[in-house]
Amino acid sequence: MMPDADGNTLLHLMALGKVKEKEFDFIKFAVLKYKLRLTRNKDNRTPLNIIKSFGAQAYGLKGQPKFKRKVWEWFEMHLE
């Protein structure tokens, strides 16, 4: 759960679409259990900033319909 070399946490990777939908529940569990907070990566972006940057694109990451919307709604409900 430590940030990688670019400062990205599990939450950043989820926002970037680099996790599979089946990993989503694990990440939700980890965030709630360990009380993870939004942090900024080396580009000074939070996971929510990353998701917002995709705003003009159609929803869906890596062929997973509505995954980005699902992630966004969960972030808003639990982390802000």
PDB file of N, CA, C and O in Angstrom:
ATOM      1  N   MET A   1       0.809  -1.197   0.000  1.00  0.00           N
ATOM      2  CA  MET A   1       0.000   0.000   0.000  1.00  0.00           C
ATOM      3  C   MET A   1       0.854   1.262   0.000  1.00  0.00           C
ATOM      4  O   MET A   1       0.331   2.371   0.109  1.00  0.00           O
ATOM      5  N   MET A   2       2.139   1.094  -0.120  1.00  0.00           N
ATOM      6  CA  MET A   2       3.033   2.244  -0.195  1.00  0.00           C
ATOM      7  C   MET A   2       3.024   2.804  -1.614  1.00  0.00           C
ATOM      8  O   MET A   2       2.798   2.063  -2.571  1.00  0.00           O
ATOM      9  N   PRO A   3       3.265   4.094  -1.756  1.00  0.00           N
ATOM     10  CA  PRO A   3       3.319   4.689  -3.096  1.00  0.00           C
ATOM     11  C   PRO A   3       4.474   4.104  -3.918  1.00  0.00           C
ATOM     12  O   PRO A   3       5.502   3.708  -3.369  1.00  0.00           O
ATOM     13  N   ASP A   4       4.289   4.058  -5.223  1.00  0.00           N
ATOM     14  CA  ASP A   4       5.360   3.604  -6.098  1.00  0.00           C
ATOM     15  C   ASP A   4       6.339   4.757  -6.355  1.00  0.00           C
ATOM     16  O   ASP A   4       6.230   5.815  -5.734  1.00  0.00           O
ATOM     17  N   ALA A   5       7.280   4.551  -7.258  1.00  0.00           N
ATOM     18  CA  ALA A   5       8.310   5.563  -7.532  1.00  0.00           C
ATOM     19  C   ALA A   5       7.725   6.875  -8.036  1.00  0.00           C
ATOM     20  O   ALA A   5       8.350   7.926  -7.893  1.00  0.00           O
ATOM     21  N   ASP A   6       6.526   6.825  -8.627  1.00  0.00           N
ATOM     22  CA  ASP A   6       5.874   8.035  -9.126  1.00  0.00           C
ATOM     23  C   ASP A   6       4.913   8.648  -8.107  1.00  0.00           C
ATOM     24  O   ASP A   6       4.231   9.631  -8.397  1.00  0.00           O
ATOM     25  N   GLY A   7       4.866   8.059  -6.914  1.00  0.00           N
ATOM     26  CA  GLY A   7       3.973   8.575  -5.876  1.00  0.00           C
ATOM     27  C   GLY A   7       2.547   8.076  -5.996  1.00  0.00           C
ATOM     28  O   GLY A   7       1.662   8.558  -5.289  1.00  0.00           O
ATOM     29  N   ASN A   8       2.308   7.113  -6.886  1.00  0.00           N
ATOM     30  CA  ASN A   8       0.960   6.576  -7.079  1.00  0.00           C
ATOM     31  C   ASN A   8       0.651   5.502  -6.041  1.00  0.00           C
ATOM     32  O   ASN A   8       1.451   4.597  -5.807  1.00  0.00           O
ATOM     33  N   THR A   9      -0.517   5.619  -5.428  1.00  0.00           N
ATOM     34  CA  THR A   9      -0.998   4.628  -4.476  1.00  0.00           C
ATOM     35  C   THR A   9      -1.977   3.707  -5.188  1.00  0.00           C
ATOM     36  O   THR A   9      -2.220   3.850  -6.387  1.00  0.00           O
ATOM     37  N   LEU A  10      -2.539   2.759  -4.438  1.00  0.00           N
ATOM     38  CA  LEU A  10      -3.581   1.898  -5.004  1.00  0.00           C
ATOM     39  C   LEU A  10      -4.719   2.727  -5.591  1.00  0.00           C
ATOM     40  O   LEU A  10      -5.294   2.372  -6.620  1.00  0.00           O
ATOM     41  N   LEU A  11      -5.034   3.829  -4.930  1.00  0.00           N
ATOM     42  CA  LEU A  11      -6.138   4.667  -5.388  1.00  0.00           C
ATOM     43  C   LEU A  11      -5.810   5.339  -6.720  1.00  0.00           C
ATOM     44  O   LEU A  11      -6.676   5.453  -7.588  1.00  0.00           O
ATOM     45  N   HIS A  12      -4.563   5.783  -6.885  1.00  0.00           N
ATOM     46  CA  HIS A  12      -4.163   6.372  -8.163  1.00  0.00           C
ATOM     47  C   HIS A  12      -4.243   5.323  -9.270  1.00  0.00           C
ATOM     48  O   HIS A  12      -4.749   5.598 -10.358  1.00  0.00           O
ATOM     49  N   LEU A  13      -3.743   4.124  -8.987  1.00  0.00           N
ATOM     50  CA  LEU A  13      -3.762   3.069  -9.996  1.00  0.00           C
ATOM     51  C   LEU A  13      -5.195   2.701 -10.376  1.00  0.00           C
ATOM     52  O   LEU A  13      -5.485   2.420 -11.539  1.00  0.00           O
ATOM     53  N   MET A  14      -6.079   2.707  -9.393  1.00  0.00           N
ATOM     54  CA  MET A  14      -7.478   2.422  -9.682  1.00  0.00           C
ATOM     55  C   MET A  14      -8.057   3.523 -10.574  1.00  0.00           C
ATOM     56  O   MET A  14      -8.777   3.230 -11.529  1.00  0.00           O
ATOM     57  N   ALA A  15      -7.755   4.761 -10.275  1.00  0.00           N
ATOM     58  CA  ALA A  15      -8.262   5.884 -11.064  1.00  0.00           C
ATOM     59  C   ALA A  15      -7.695   5.873 -12.480  1.00  0.00           C
ATOM     60  O   ALA A  15      -8.365   6.297 -13.421  1.00  0.00           O
ATOM     61  N   LEU A  16      -6.466   5.392 -12.634  1.00  0.00           N
ATOM     62  CA  LEU A  16      -5.840   5.313 -13.954  1.00  0.00           C
ATOM     63  C   LEU A  16      -6.334   4.113 -14.765  1.00  0.00           C
ATOM     64  O   LEU A  16      -5.985   3.971 -15.937  1.00  0.00           O
ATOM     65  N   GLY A  17      -7.133   3.260 -14.152  1.00  0.00           N
ATOM     66  CA  GLY A  17      -7.653   2.091 -14.851  1.00  0.00           C
ATOM     67  C   GLY A  17      -6.662   0.951 -14.931  1.00  0.00           C
ATOM     68  O   GLY A  17      -6.759   0.098 -15.812  1.00  0.00           O
ATOM     69  N   LYS A  18      -5.714   0.934 -14.018  1.00  0.00           N
ATOM     70  CA  LYS A  18      -4.686  -0.102 -14.047  1.00  0.00           C
ATOM     71  C   LYS A  18      -4.999  -1.269 -13.123  1.00  0.00           C
ATOM     72  O   LYS A  18      -4.134  -2.106 -12.863  1.00  0.00           O
ATOM     73  N   VAL A  19      -6.214  -1.327 -12.631  1.00  0.00           N
ATOM     74  CA  VAL A  19      -6.647  -2.478 -11.836  1.00  0.00           C
ATOM     75  C   VAL A  19      -7.844  -3.094 -12.543  1.00  0.00           C
ATOM     76  O   VAL A  19      -8.557  -2.432 -13.297  1.00  0.00           O
ATOM     77  N   LYS A  20      -8.039  -4.356 -12.285  1.00  0.00           N
ATOM     78  CA  LYS A  20      -9.177  -5.057 -12.869  1.00  0.00           C
ATOM     79  C   LYS A  20     -10.392  -4.844 -11.991  1.00  0.00           C
ATOM     80  O   LYS A  20     -10.270  -4.581 -10.795  1.00  0.00           O
ATOM     81  N   GLU A  21     -11.558  -4.961 -12.590  1.00  0.00           N
ATOM     82  CA  GLU A  21     -12.776  -4.737 -11.819  1.00  0.00           C
ATOM     83  C   GLU A  21     -12.865  -5.696 -10.640  1.00  0.00           C
ATOM     84  O   GLU A  21     -13.397  -5.331  -9.592  1.00  0.00           O
ATOM     85  N   LYS A  22     -12.353  -6.921 -10.791  1.00  0.00           N
ATOM     86  CA  LYS A  22     -12.413  -7.876  -9.681  1.00  0.00           C
ATOM     87  C   LYS A  22     -11.517  -7.461  -8.519  1.00  0.00           C
ATOM     88  O   LYS A  22     -11.704  -7.948  -7.404  1.00  0.00           O
ATOM     89  N   GLU A  23     -10.542  -6.568  -8.748  1.00  0.00           N
ATOM     90  CA  GLU A  23      -9.684  -6.061  -7.679  1.00  0.00           C
ATOM     91  C   GLU A  23     -10.310  -4.865  -6.955  1.00  0.00           C
ATOM     92  O   GLU A  23      -9.835  -4.450  -5.899  1.00  0.00           O
ATOM     93  N   PHE A  24     -11.357  -4.331  -7.523  1.00  0.00           N
ATOM     94  CA  PHE A  24     -12.022  -3.147  -6.977  1.00  0.00           C
ATOM     95  C   PHE A  24     -12.476  -3.370  -5.535  1.00  0.00           C
ATOM     96  O   PHE A  24     -12.252  -2.513  -4.681  1.00  0.00           O
ATOM     97  N   ASP A  25     -13.111  -4.511  -5.254  1.00  0.00           N
ATOM     98  CA  ASP A  25     -13.608  -4.775  -3.898  1.00  0.00           C
ATOM     99  C   ASP A  25     -12.468  -4.883  -2.893  1.00  0.00           C
ATOM    100  O   ASP A  25     -12.609  -4.441  -1.753  1.00  0.00           O
ATOM    101  N   PHE A  26     -11.335  -5.468  -3.299  1.00  0.00           N
ATOM    102  CA  PHE A  26     -10.177  -5.542  -2.408  1.00  0.00           C
ATOM    103  C   PHE A  26      -9.685  -4.145  -2.047  1.00  0.00           C
ATOM    104  O   PHE A  26      -9.381  -3.863  -0.888  1.00  0.00           O
ATOM    105  N   ILE A  27      -9.613  -3.280  -3.043  1.00  0.00           N
ATOM    106  CA  ILE A  27      -9.137  -1.923  -2.795  1.00  0.00           C
ATOM    107  C   ILE A  27     -10.103  -1.175  -1.886  1.00  0.00           C
ATOM    108  O   ILE A  27      -9.673  -0.462  -0.978  1.00  0.00           O
ATOM    109  N   LYS A  28     -11.391  -1.327  -2.117  1.00  0.00           N
ATOM    110  CA  LYS A  28     -12.382  -0.690  -1.231  1.00  0.00           C
ATOM    111  C   LYS A  28     -12.174  -1.163   0.208  1.00  0.00           C
ATOM    112  O   LYS A  28     -12.178  -0.362   1.143  1.00  0.00           O
ATOM    113  N   PHE A  29     -11.992  -2.476   0.372  1.00  0.00           N
ATOM    114  CA  PHE A  29     -11.776  -3.032   1.708  1.00  0.00           C
ATOM    115  C   PHE A  29     -10.524  -2.431   2.350  1.00  0.00           C
ATOM    116  O   PHE A  29     -10.553  -2.031   3.513  1.00  0.00           O
ATOM    117  N   ALA A  30      -9.439  -2.368   1.602  1.00  0.00           N
ATOM    118  CA  ALA A  30      -8.174  -1.839   2.126  1.00  0.00           C
ATOM    119  C   ALA A  30      -8.312  -0.368   2.514  1.00  0.00           C
ATOM    120  O   ALA A  30      -7.801   0.050   3.553  1.00  0.00           O
ATOM    121  N   VAL A  31      -8.995   0.411   1.694  1.00  0.00           N
ATOM    122  CA  VAL A  31      -9.175   1.834   1.979  1.00  0.00           C
ATOM    123  C   VAL A  31      -9.946   2.024   3.278  1.00  0.00           C
ATOM    124  O   VAL A  31      -9.580   2.858   4.107  1.00  0.00           O
ATOM    125  N   LEU A  32     -10.999   1.262   3.451  1.00  0.00           N
ATOM    126  CA  LEU A  32     -11.800   1.407   4.666  1.00  0.00           C
ATOM    127  C   LEU A  32     -11.078   0.858   5.894  1.00  0.00           C
ATOM    128  O   LEU A  32     -11.088   1.486   6.953  1.00  0.00           O
ATOM    129  N   LYS A  33     -10.460  -0.297   5.758  1.00  0.00           N
ATOM    130  CA  LYS A  33      -9.795  -0.918   6.904  1.00  0.00           C
ATOM    131  C   LYS A  33      -8.598  -0.097   7.383  1.00  0.00           C
ATOM    132  O   LYS A  33      -8.418   0.093   8.585  1.00  0.00           O
ATOM    133  N   TYR A  34      -7.788   0.385   6.456  1.00  0.00           N
ATOM    134  CA  TYR A  34      -6.563   1.094   6.824  1.00  0.00           C
ATOM    135  C   TYR A  34      -6.716   2.611   6.755  1.00  0.00           C
ATOM    136  O   TYR A  34      -5.745   3.349   6.927  1.00  0.00           O
ATOM    137  N   LYS A  35      -7.932   3.066   6.506  1.00  0.00           N
ATOM    138  CA  LYS A  35      -8.255   4.498   6.475  1.00  0.00           C
ATOM    139  C   LYS A  35      -7.313   5.277   5.561  1.00  0.00           C
ATOM    140  O   LYS A  35      -6.767   6.313   5.940  1.00  0.00           O
ATOM    141  N   LEU A  36      -7.136   4.752   4.349  1.00  0.00           N
ATOM    142  CA  LEU A  36      -6.289   5.432   3.376  1.00  0.00           C
ATOM    143  C   LEU A  36      -6.922   6.757   2.988  1.00  0.00           C
ATOM    144  O   LEU A  36      -8.146   6.881   2.939  1.00  0.00           O
ATOM    145  N   ARG A  37      -6.101   7.722   2.721  1.00  0.00           N
ATOM    146  CA  ARG A  37      -6.559   9.056   2.351  1.00  0.00           C
ATOM    147  C   ARG A  37      -6.059   9.404   0.963  1.00  0.00           C
ATOM    148  O   ARG A  37      -5.110   8.804   0.460  1.00  0.00           O
ATOM    149  N   LEU A  38      -6.703  10.370   0.360  1.00  0.00           N
ATOM    150  CA  LEU A  38      -6.251  10.844  -0.941  1.00  0.00           C
ATOM    151  C   LEU A  38      -4.922  11.562  -0.766  1.00  0.00           C
ATOM    152  O   LEU A  38      -4.778  12.431   0.094  1.00  0.00           O
ATOM    153  N   THR A  39      -3.979  11.197  -1.571  1.00  0.00           N
ATOM    154  CA  THR A  39      -2.678  11.854  -1.561  1.00  0.00           C
ATOM    155  C   THR A  39      -2.365  12.296  -2.978  1.00  0.00           C
ATOM    156  O   THR A  39      -3.037  11.894  -3.927  1.00  0.00           O
ATOM    157  N   ARG A  40      -1.352  13.115  -3.112  1.00  0.00           N
ATOM    158  CA  ARG A  40      -0.935  13.585  -4.430  1.00  0.00           C
ATOM    159  C   ARG A  40       0.301  12.816  -4.876  1.00  0.00           C
ATOM    160  O   ARG A  40       1.191  12.512  -4.082  1.00  0.00           O
ATOM    161  N   ASN A  41       0.327  12.510  -6.172  1.00  0.00           N
ATOM    162  CA  ASN A  41       1.501  11.834  -6.719  1.00  0.00           C
ATOM    163  C   ASN A  41       2.534  12.870  -7.144  1.00  0.00           C
ATOM    164  O   ASN A  41       2.372  14.058  -6.865  1.00  0.00           O
ATOM    165  N   LYS A  42       3.596  12.427  -7.817  1.00  0.00           N
ATOM    166  CA  LYS A  42       4.658  13.364  -8.218  1.00  0.00           C
ATOM    167  C   LYS A  42       4.180  14.410  -9.211  1.00  0.00           C
ATOM    168  O   LYS A  42       4.808  15.459  -9.357  1.00  0.00           O
ATOM    169  N   ASP A  43       3.071  14.137  -9.899  1.00  0.00           N
ATOM    170  CA  ASP A  43       2.482  15.120 -10.817  1.00  0.00           C
ATOM    171  C   ASP A  43       1.494  16.031 -10.104  1.00  0.00           C
ATOM    172  O   ASP A  43       0.788  16.809 -10.745  1.00  0.00           O
ATOM    173  N   ASN A  44       1.442  15.935  -8.763  1.00  0.00           N
ATOM    174  CA  ASN A  44       0.567  16.748  -7.927  1.00  0.00           C
ATOM    175  C   ASN A  44      -0.916  16.475  -8.206  1.00  0.00           C
ATOM    176  O   ASN A  44      -1.747  17.381  -8.148  1.00  0.00           O
ATOM    177  N   ARG A  45      -1.231  15.213  -8.508  1.00  0.00           N
ATOM    178  CA  ARG A  45      -2.614  14.840  -8.821  1.00  0.00           C
ATOM    179  C   ARG A  45      -3.130  13.820  -7.814  1.00  0.00           C
ATOM    180  O   ARG A  45      -2.429  12.877  -7.446  1.00  0.00           O
ATOM    181  N   THR A  46      -4.367  14.027  -7.378  1.00  0.00           N
ATOM    182  CA  THR A  46      -5.036  13.036  -6.539  1.00  0.00           C
ATOM    183  C   THR A  46      -5.757  12.064  -7.465  1.00  0.00           C
ATOM    184  O   THR A  46      -5.896  12.344  -8.655  1.00  0.00           O
ATOM    185  N   PRO A  47      -6.221  10.923  -6.944  1.00  0.00           N
ATOM    186  CA  PRO A  47      -7.005  10.018  -7.774  1.00  0.00           C
ATOM    187  C   PRO A  47      -8.245  10.690  -8.374  1.00  0.00           C
ATOM    188  O   PRO A  47      -8.611  10.406  -9.514  1.00  0.00           O
ATOM    189  N   LEU A  48      -8.885  11.571  -7.618  1.00  0.00           N
ATOM    190  CA  LEU A  48     -10.067  12.256  -8.157  1.00  0.00           C
ATOM    191  C   LEU A  48      -9.692  13.185  -9.304  1.00  0.00           C
ATOM    192  O   LEU A  48     -10.444  13.299 -10.273  1.00  0.00           O
ATOM    193  N   ASN A  49      -8.538  13.855  -9.212  1.00  0.00           N
ATOM    194  CA  ASN A  49      -8.082  14.697 -10.323  1.00  0.00           C
ATOM    195  C   ASN A  49      -7.891  13.861 -11.583  1.00  0.00           C
ATOM    196  O   ASN A  49      -8.223  14.295 -12.686  1.00  0.00           O
ATOM    197  N   ILE A  50      -7.359  12.669 -11.407  1.00  0.00           N
ATOM    198  CA  ILE A  50      -7.123  11.779 -12.550  1.00  0.00           C
ATOM    199  C   ILE A  50      -8.441  11.397 -13.197  1.00  0.00           C
ATOM    200  O   ILE A  50      -8.570  11.457 -14.420  1.00  0.00           O
ATOM    201  N   ILE A  51      -9.415  11.006 -12.400  1.00  0.00           N
ATOM    202  CA  ILE A  51     -10.711  10.617 -12.960  1.00  0.00           C
ATOM    203  C   ILE A  51     -11.372  11.811 -13.650  1.00  0.00           C
ATOM    204  O   ILE A  51     -11.943  11.661 -14.730  1.00  0.00           O
ATOM    205  N   LYS A  52     -11.298  12.988 -13.038  1.00  0.00           N
ATOM    206  CA  LYS A  52     -11.897  14.182 -13.655  1.00  0.00           C
ATOM    207  C   LYS A  52     -11.265  14.489 -15.001  1.00  0.00           C
ATOM    208  O   LYS A  52     -11.939  14.998 -15.897  1.00  0.00           O
ATOM    209  N   SER A  53      -9.979  14.186 -15.157  1.00  0.00           N
ATOM    210  CA  SER A  53      -9.293  14.485 -16.414  1.00  0.00           C
ATOM    211  C   SER A  53      -9.824  13.656 -17.574  1.00  0.00           C
ATOM    212  O   SER A  53      -9.609  14.007 -18.734  1.00  0.00           O
ATOM    213  N   PHE A  54     -10.508  12.568 -17.278  1.00  0.00           N
ATOM    214  CA  PHE A  54     -11.107  11.738 -18.320  1.00  0.00           C
ATOM    215  C   PHE A  54     -12.517  12.200 -18.663  1.00  0.00           C
ATOM    216  O   PHE A  54     -13.210  11.528 -19.427  1.00  0.00           O
ATOM    217  N   GLY A  55     -12.954  13.319 -18.122  1.00  0.00           N
ATOM    218  CA  GLY A  55     -14.335  13.769 -18.231  1.00  0.00           C
ATOM    219  C   GLY A  55     -14.918  13.801 -19.627  1.00  0.00           C
ATOM    220  O   GLY A  55     -16.095  13.485 -19.797  1.00  0.00           O
ATOM    221  N   ALA A  56     -14.145  14.168 -20.627  1.00  0.00           N
ATOM    222  CA  ALA A  56     -14.678  14.276 -21.987  1.00  0.00           C
ATOM    223  C   ALA A  56     -14.755  12.928 -22.684  1.00  0.00           C
ATOM    224  O   ALA A  56     -15.366  12.814 -23.747  1.00  0.00           O
ATOM    225  N   GLN A  57     -14.153  11.921 -22.108  1.00  0.00           N
ATOM    226  CA  GLN A  57     -14.145  10.601 -22.734  1.00  0.00           C
ATOM    227  C   GLN A  57     -15.346   9.793 -22.256  1.00  0.00           C
ATOM    228  O   GLN A  57     -15.934  10.076 -21.212  1.00  0.00           O
ATOM    229  N   ALA A  58     -15.685   8.813 -23.021  1.00  0.00           N
ATOM    230  CA  ALA A  58     -16.788   7.931 -22.646  1.00  0.00           C
ATOM    231  C   ALA A  58     -16.415   7.147 -21.391  1.00  0.00           C
ATOM    232  O   ALA A  58     -15.245   6.834 -21.174  1.00  0.00           O
ATOM    233  N   TYR A  59     -17.404   6.833 -20.574  1.00  0.00           N
ATOM    234  CA  TYR A  59     -17.141   6.040 -19.379  1.00  0.00           C
ATOM    235  C   TYR A  59     -16.703   4.655 -19.783  1.00  0.00           C
ATOM    236  O   TYR A  59     -17.148   4.114 -20.796  1.00  0.00           O
ATOM    237  N   GLY A  60     -15.844   4.100 -18.997  1.00  0.00           N
ATOM    238  CA  GLY A  60     -15.353   2.748 -19.210  1.00  0.00           C
ATOM    239  C   GLY A  60     -13.848   2.735 -19.283  1.00  0.00           C
ATOM    240  O   GLY A  60     -13.245   3.519 -20.015  1.00  0.00           O
ATOM    241  N   LEU A  61     -13.249   1.859 -18.537  1.00  0.00           N
ATOM    242  CA  LEU A  61     -11.807   1.703 -18.549  1.00  0.00           C
ATOM    243  C   LEU A  61     -11.492   0.274 -18.951  1.00  0.00           C
ATOM    244  O   LEU A  61     -12.064  -0.670 -18.407  1.00  0.00           O
ATOM    245  N   LYS A  62     -10.594   0.115 -19.892  1.00  0.00           N
ATOM    246  CA  LYS A  62     -10.144  -1.201 -20.321  1.00  0.00           C
ATOM    247  C   LYS A  62     -11.316  -2.117 -20.653  1.00  0.00           C
ATOM    248  O   LYS A  62     -11.298  -3.301 -20.314  1.00  0.00           O
ATOM    249  N   GLY A  63     -12.325  -1.578 -21.309  1.00  0.00           N
ATOM    250  CA  GLY A  63     -13.455  -2.394 -21.734  1.00  0.00           C
ATOM    251  C   GLY A  63     -14.424  -2.758 -20.630  1.00  0.00           C
ATOM    252  O   GLY A  63     -15.298  -3.601 -20.833  1.00  0.00           O
ATOM    253  N   GLN A  64     -14.295  -2.152 -19.489  1.00  0.00           N
ATOM    254  CA  GLN A  64     -15.183  -2.471 -18.381  1.00  0.00           C
ATOM    255  C   GLN A  64     -16.236  -1.381 -18.275  1.00  0.00           C
ATOM    256  O   GLN A  64     -15.951  -0.297 -17.765  1.00  0.00           O
ATOM    257  N   PRO A  65     -17.437  -1.647 -18.743  1.00  0.00           N
ATOM    258  CA  PRO A  65     -18.464  -0.600 -18.777  1.00  0.00           C
ATOM    259  C   PRO A  65     -18.776  -0.014 -17.404  1.00  0.00           C
ATOM    260  O   PRO A  65     -18.974  -0.733 -16.425  1.00  0.00           O
ATOM    261  N   LYS A  66     -18.811   1.286 -17.369  1.00  0.00           N
ATOM    262  CA  LYS A  66     -19.196   2.059 -16.184  1.00  0.00           C
ATOM    263  C   LYS A  66     -18.250   1.879 -15.008  1.00  0.00           C
ATOM    264  O   LYS A  66     -18.590   2.267 -13.890  1.00  0.00           O
ATOM    265  N   PHE A  67     -17.071   1.301 -15.224  1.00  0.00           N
ATOM    266  CA  PHE A  67     -16.127   1.109 -14.122  1.00  0.00           C
ATOM    267  C   PHE A  67     -15.654   2.447 -13.579  1.00  0.00           C
ATOM    268  O   PHE A  67     -15.577   2.631 -12.364  1.00  0.00           O
ATOM    269  N   LYS A  68     -15.335   3.389 -14.474  1.00  0.00           N
ATOM    270  CA  LYS A  68     -14.857   4.697 -14.024  1.00  0.00           C
ATOM    271  C   LYS A  68     -15.932   5.414 -13.214  1.00  0.00           C
ATOM    272  O   LYS A  68     -15.623   6.043 -12.202  1.00  0.00           O
ATOM    273  N   ARG A  69     -17.178   5.327 -13.640  1.00  0.00           N
ATOM    274  CA  ARG A  69     -18.275   5.951 -12.890  1.00  0.00           C
ATOM    275  C   ARG A  69     -18.396   5.307 -11.510  1.00  0.00           C
ATOM    276  O   ARG A  69     -18.588   6.000 -10.511  1.00  0.00           O
ATOM    277  N   LYS A  70     -18.286   3.988 -11.460  1.00  0.00           N
ATOM    278  CA  LYS A  70     -18.368   3.255 -10.202  1.00  0.00           C
ATOM    279  C   LYS A  70     -17.248   3.703  -9.255  1.00  0.00           C
ATOM    280  O   LYS A  70     -17.490   3.930  -8.070  1.00  0.00           O
ATOM    281  N   VAL A  71     -16.038   3.829  -9.775  1.00  0.00           N
ATOM    282  CA  VAL A  71     -14.897   4.273  -8.977  1.00  0.00           C
ATOM    283  C   VAL A  71     -15.129   5.693  -8.473  1.00  0.00           C
ATOM    284  O   VAL A  71     -14.941   5.981  -7.291  1.00  0.00           O
ATOM    285  N   TRP A  72     -15.535   6.570  -9.374  1.00  0.00           N
ATOM    286  CA  TRP A  72     -15.790   7.982  -9.003  1.00  0.00           C
ATOM    287  C   TRP A  72     -16.817   8.083  -7.885  1.00  0.00           C
ATOM    288  O   TRP A  72     -16.597   8.787  -6.900  1.00  0.00           O
ATOM    289  N   GLU A  73     -17.938   7.384  -8.032  1.00  0.00           N
ATOM    290  CA  GLU A  73     -18.997   7.458  -7.028  1.00  0.00           C
ATOM    291  C   GLU A  73     -18.502   6.939  -5.684  1.00  0.00           C
ATOM    292  O   GLU A  73     -18.849   7.485  -4.637  1.00  0.00           O
ATOM    293  N   TRP A  74     -17.698   5.892  -5.713  1.00  0.00           N
ATOM    294  CA  TRP A  74     -17.187   5.357  -4.463  1.00  0.00           C
ATOM    295  C   TRP A  74     -16.223   6.331  -3.805  1.00  0.00           C
ATOM    296  O   TRP A  74     -16.277   6.529  -2.591  1.00  0.00           O
ATOM    297  N   PHE A  75     -15.329   6.950  -4.599  1.00  0.00           N
ATOM    298  CA  PHE A  75     -14.403   7.948  -4.071  1.00  0.00           C
ATOM    299  C   PHE A  75     -15.178   9.077  -3.405  1.00  0.00           C
ATOM    300  O   PHE A  75     -14.858   9.470  -2.283  1.00  0.00           O
ATOM    301  N   GLU A  76     -16.175   9.591  -4.072  1.00  0.00           N
ATOM    302  CA  GLU A  76     -16.931  10.709  -3.522  1.00  0.00           C
ATOM    303  C   GLU A  76     -17.626  10.339  -2.214  1.00  0.00           C
ATOM    304  O   GLU A  76     -17.699  11.152  -1.293  1.00  0.00           O
ATOM    305  N   MET A  77     -18.129   9.124  -2.139  1.00  0.00           N
ATOM    306  CA  MET A  77     -18.857   8.691  -0.968  1.00  0.00           C
ATOM    307  C   MET A  77     -17.943   8.465   0.245  1.00  0.00           C
ATOM    308  O   MET A  77     -18.347   8.735   1.376  1.00  0.00           O
ATOM    309  N   HIS A  78     -16.728   7.977   0.021  1.00  0.00           N
ATOM    310  CA  HIS A  78     -15.895   7.560   1.136  1.00  0.00           C
ATOM    311  C   HIS A  78     -14.668   8.422   1.422  1.00  0.00           C
ATOM    312  O   HIS A  78     -14.122   8.354   2.523  1.00  0.00           O
ATOM    313  N   LEU A  79     -14.226   9.221   0.472  1.00  0.00           N
ATOM    314  CA  LEU A  79     -12.940   9.869   0.682  1.00  0.00           C
ATOM    315  C   LEU A  79     -12.976  11.387   0.726  1.00  0.00           C
ATOM    316  O   LEU A  79     -11.979  11.989   1.121  1.00  0.00           O
ATOM    317  N   GLU A  80     -14.022  12.014   0.358  1.00  0.00           N
ATOM    318  CA  GLU A  80     -14.021  13.485   0.385  1.00  0.00           C
ATOM    319  C   GLU A  80     -14.769  13.993   1.587  1.00  0.00           C
ATOM    320  O   GLU A  80     -14.875  15.204   1.781  1.00  0.00           O
TER     321      GLU A  80
END
